[in-house]
């Protein structure tokens, strides 16, 4: 009896008897190696795979490369300094929102400067317009941007300090060594970096080369986050923790539809008379570059009072451009927009599918928030911003101020996932602050944060693969999606205004070009599927969309992984063996072989359980995942084990990579099994975690293994987004194998019924 048979698919070459022989004769590690070796043997395919045509350009140039190139000219302006206390500080022009980039960059500095990591301080820099394109956090590109330059900067800083010490002691710099931030001479004399920094600042900047990787003592070691203790002890300050003098709590009541309007507020005087209420402000349409969120704001002495007053408002809402829209009408429009697939050649074996993805939001624990102090001649902003330069520039335009009179402080964020590429709460807080003459401390309510802030657009995918002569000859994937708002550009007003011209149009020609560029430079295929096309058709709805983490990639690659399993099944080949034969690149095959061995692919599973596999490449990183799924109740399937192999080229912090893989797995569980938004009359109905079922601890498998592939000289790859797609494919494929149901509409699990908060209202505070 074949070990693969439990999933209903065809068998693989490792039979149950041979499997038991491995188990009885070898330790566990050898079992894993045995599986990997056997899976490397050729499959039963009749013909060799046809090379991918046209060649995948993402292999040579992707969106991360564009961000690296745009950032490079202003890298010399990034500030790395050594204080008289010996602390080394990097003014990081990126947002730390939990992804661990501050720790990774800190490790680079500690490595090259020979200082303890505890002496390195990395914090997000204020908005610096002179950095131009070099202050945008996105595209899994932050470490990729800094890896070519930060080690050089740190090595030059070290060389400068050593050169000054050598000058003071009349010694050759090559005779000195550095230990833990202390320069030491052969005769035992020593000087700390802190004592040398003032004098070293007068020295010419020497040239210096970073260390050879063989010399690393910090990079590549498991390292705890620089801010971990502050996070768990509550010392870390997020936007709502800041004690900005005289900042007044403010909440916003939002319309009954996306892009709805305020017709009138019918009880302003009564609400203003409520305890603690300071002012009520109607926030009208407007906003430079992108539309401002419309609503009615209440400023009060406490957030509780602002919440009560917001609920008490009697508002007449006006319809927006999405009146009457629902998931059904949106999917119908998307299906109609997708061009037809090519007719298959006569006699070809075809594998087809239509897939639906509802709108989604990352829903991080920290809701949208901002603090703005707008005065007659200046303004100051505090917020988590992925694009602080354009946020500053747009706010200056909104307030009628010169740009150099506005300061924007980038505050660590409790999650961003692309949502904070736009500055929605800054726009509202700036308007309210100017209208009231007070400092506005704005926090969205969770209900409106889900319903009105930036969403991943809903999508419909149509796919057809053809098999001719025992090999995959064509793969065609058409994707229709509500247009992606890309009017943040590269994080500054030049590219942002280009995407927003002409003003007032939700889908300008330049915005469409941005979206197609992002699609073409991010969505790759790891397989040799002959003549292969992926076509994106944006459909214009006036919605708040955003480049939500892997916005096009995760759905597109999830679909391709599902179809890949179905091709393998139709050809009578085990899905792992099939992938090993059809994968284009050695690094992709290596992660799959590694994970197949570690997960013991093909082991016997109880009825209702199954393994599933997925492979992915993105941002110069490669990953493979095998999950084990409990689908005894197909409406409440649950991942019980996951094994992930990841190749990021040069691993900076393996601990951070593990954490990102765990996050990608959690997001895959959410989007594939549990989470999606239900649109009714132009508004998402979900308004809380009890309704929008993002993964919780109970949904996460207790057994997760992350295997980080060794550095063999490849450049550093991205990590923020690459960890999502392989687990997504693995979960869906395990579901199909366990249930016999083809995954087509997501999420796969049943959605529990709930009573929605009425449109345009906020729920009551919990008792």
Number of C-alpha atoms within 10 A of each C-alpha: 9 18 21 24 17 22 25 14 21 18 20 20 18 17 17 17 12 13 19 11 12 17 13 11 10 12 10 14 10 15 21 21 17 18 24 22 14 14 25 16 12 12 19 16 17 11 11 14 19 16 18 21 15 10 14 18 13 19 17 10 15 22 21 24 19 16 23 20 13 16 19 17 13 14 17 12 11 17 13 18 17 23 14 14 12 19 18 27 18 22 15 23 25 25 30 25 21 19 22 23 24 25 25 28 25 28 27 26 31 25 22 25 26 21 23 18 20 12 16 22 22 21 19 20 20 21 25 18 19 11 20 20 25 29 31 27 25 26 24 23 23 28 22 21 23 21 19 15 15 23 23 20 24 25 24 20 26 24 22 25 31 26 23 21 27 19 14 11 13 9 14 13 18 11 11 19 15 19 13 14 22 20 22 19 20 10 7 8 10 17 16 19 27 17 16 23 21 15 13 22 15 10 13 10 14 12 12 16 13 19 13 7 12 6 10 13 13 21 23 18 14 15 17 14 20 20 16 15 12 12 13 9 8 11 12 14 14 20 24 20 10 14 10 16 8 11 19 21 24 33 28 29 25 31 27 26 26 26 25 23 22 21 12 14 16 12 12 16 11 12 22 18 12 15 14 16 20 20 19 26 18 19 23 16 14 16 18 20 25 25 17 21 25 22 24 23 24 29 32 26 15 14 19 15 21 28 24 21 25 23 19 16 21 15 20 15 19 15 19 17 15 18 17 14 15 17 20 12 13 20 20 12 16 22 22 12 17 21 14 11 13 9 9 14 13 7 10 15 19 18 16 16 17 17 18 21 23 21 20 23 26 21 22 17 12 18 22 30 26 27 29 30 26 27 17 10 11 17 25 18 27 24 25 31 34 29 28 33 28 32 28 29 23 24 31 22 15 17 22 12 18 14 18 12 12 21 22 24 20 25 24 22 24 18 21 28 25 23 26 27 28 27 26 22 26 29 26 28 29 27 26 29 25 18 15 15 13 18 27 30 31 30 22 22 21 19 23 23 21 26 29 23 23 25 25 29 27 21 26 28 24 22 21 19 26 23 22 16 13 15 21 28 23 23 25 19 22 22 24 25 27 23 26 28 28 25 29 28 23 25 25 25 24 14 19 21 21 19 27 25 17 14 14 12 13 23 23 19 15 20 26 20 14 20 22 17 13 20 19 20 22 24 24 21 25 22 26 25 26 21 18 21 18 18 17 21 19 21 19 14 17 17 21 23 25 25 25 23 24 24 23 23 21 24 25 23 25 26 25 23 26 25 23 23 28 22 23 20 17 15 20 17 22 21 26 26 23 22 27 22 21 22 20 18 15 10 18 23 22 21 23 32 26 24 27 28 22 25 23 20 24 27 18 18 18 10 13 18 23 29 30 29 31 31 31 30 27 28 28 24 23 29 31 30 32 30 31 26 27 24 22 16 11 18 13 14 25 24 24 16 18 27 23 31 27 31 29 25 21 21 25 25 23 21 19 22 25 22 15 21 27 20 17 23 28 22 23 26 27 24 26 24 28 25 28 25 25 18 22 18 17 24 25 25 22 22 21 20 16 10 18 22 19 22 19 11 8 8 18 19 18 12 12 17 18 19 21 20 20 14 16 9 9 14 16 23 24 24 31 25 25 28 34 31 31 29 33 34 33 29 33 32 33 29 30 24 25 28 22 14 12 15 22 17 14 18 21 19 19 14 16 10 7 10 8 14 15 10 19 21 19 21 16 10 9 4 3
